[in-house]
Amino acid sequence: MIAMRHFLIPPLVAAALLVAGCEEIVTGAHVQSIEVAENADGGYGPVTLALTPDMAPVAINFRAEHGVDVTEVDKWNSYRATLTRNGTPVASGQFHVNYSGTADSPQGAPYLIMNMLTVYPVQAGDHELTITPTKPVEVRLSGIEVHVRRNVQDSSTAR
């Protein structure tokens, strides 16, 4: 029985480490998923999000799919997510998307989900989210969605 306990510890630790840093993706309650089209700048949006103070903290997450293109191995995209209310910036942050395949295994992960912003809305109302590339786009993405989760655990304050 003791050997069994030691055998279970590594998987439990691994699972805890996997979830650590993903609080904005898995905690709280799902509010909405919005499909987002690519814009003329190679970014995405704008998208309107209805946010209220009682939703805080609110996670705004990015979901995307990528194909199987070995020419994209070791390539990545860099974006700035900007949230505004009535034209005034409320929050912004930079995030990166890399191609997860390799030359030996070009499929990689079929999709990714990552946190762009975690915000604490001060006033209820419509907010506009725009995702802008900060360098030339190297990895082609499809199936872009913005996922909004309310009352998440904010990993930046959980440590």
N, C-alpha and C positions, 0 to 999 in steps of 0.2 A: 504493500500500500504506500509506503514512503517513496519508493521509486516512482510510482504513478504520480504523486504530487510534484516531484521534481521534474517529471516529464511534462506536466501541464504548465509549469511556470513560464518557460520560454514563449509558448504561444500566447499566453495571457499578456505578458509584457510586450510582445510584438504588437498585439491588437491595441493595447493602450497607447503605444507610441504611434501607431498608424492613425488613431483617432485624434491624438494631440496635434493641434494645429489645424484641424479640420472642423473645429466647433461651428464655424459659420456655415458649413455645408450640411452638417448632420443634426445640429441642435435646433431648438425652437420649432416653429410651425411654418410650413410652406404656405405662402400667400398667393403667389402667381408665377407662371412661366410665360415669357413673352418671346415669340420668334422675332428675330431682328435681321433686317436685310443689310447687306453691305452698302455703304454709301460711296459717293464719288471719290472720297479721299482714301479709300481702302480700309476705312474704319466701319463702325456700326452705329446705327441710331440716327437721329435721336429717338428715344423712347420715353413715354410719360409714365411715371410711377406715382400712385397716390399713397403718400406716407403720412403717418400721424405719430405724435409723441408716444402714445401708449404702445406702439410697435417696437420701441427701442429696447435693445439694440437691433438694428435692421441690417441683415447681410444682403448684399447685392452681388450675386455670383454669375460667373460666365461659364457657359457650357458650349462646347464646340466639338465637331467631328473632323477628322482629317483622313485623307486617303492613303493609298500605298504608293508613294512616289519616292524611290531611293535617291533621287536627286535632292530631296529635302533633308536627308540625313545630316545631322549636325547643324541644321538651320533653325532659326527662331524668329519670332515676331515680338515686338515690344509695343505696348499700348498704354495710353493714359485714359483712365475712366474719370469723367468729370460729371458731377451731379450739381445742377443748379435749381434754384427756385426763384421764379419771377426774374430770370436773367442774371441773378446773383449767384456766384459759386458758393456751394455749401460744403462740398468735399471733393477731393481728387486723389488719385493714386495711380501708380504705375504698376503694370504686371507684364509678365512675359509668358509666351506660349512657345514651347519647343516641339519639334517633331520627335515622337517617342520611339520610332522604329530605328533599326540599324541595318547595315548592309546585309547581315546574315538573317535578320528577322524584320523585313520591311513593314510588316503589318503594325507592329507596336500596339499601343492602346487604341481601341476604336474611337474613344472620345475622352474628353477631359472636363473636369468641373473645378473651378478655382474661384476663390473669393477676390473680388475687385475692390469692394469698399464695405466697411462696416460703419454705419452712421446712426446718430442719435437725433432724429428730426425734432426741431424746436417748435415748429408750427405745422399744423395739419394743412395738406394741400398737395397739388400736383408738383412734382419735381421732374426735371428733364435730365436724362442720362445720355451722354454721348461718349463713344469709345473711339479714340483717335490713335492711329499708328504714330510712334515716335521715331521710327526708322523705316526704310523700305520693307514691305511685306515679303517674306521668303517662304512661308509655309501657307499653302492654300487651305482654308477652313470652310466648312459647310455646316448646315444645321445649327446655326448660331442661336442661342437662347439666353435670355437674362432670367435668372431665377431670384425671386425675392423671398426671404425668410424673416419672420418677425420673432422678437424675444429670444434671440440666439445667445449663446455664451460667447462673449467677445474674447478671442484668444490673446489679444494684446493686453487685456487686463487680467486674464486668468493666471498669469505667471507670478 
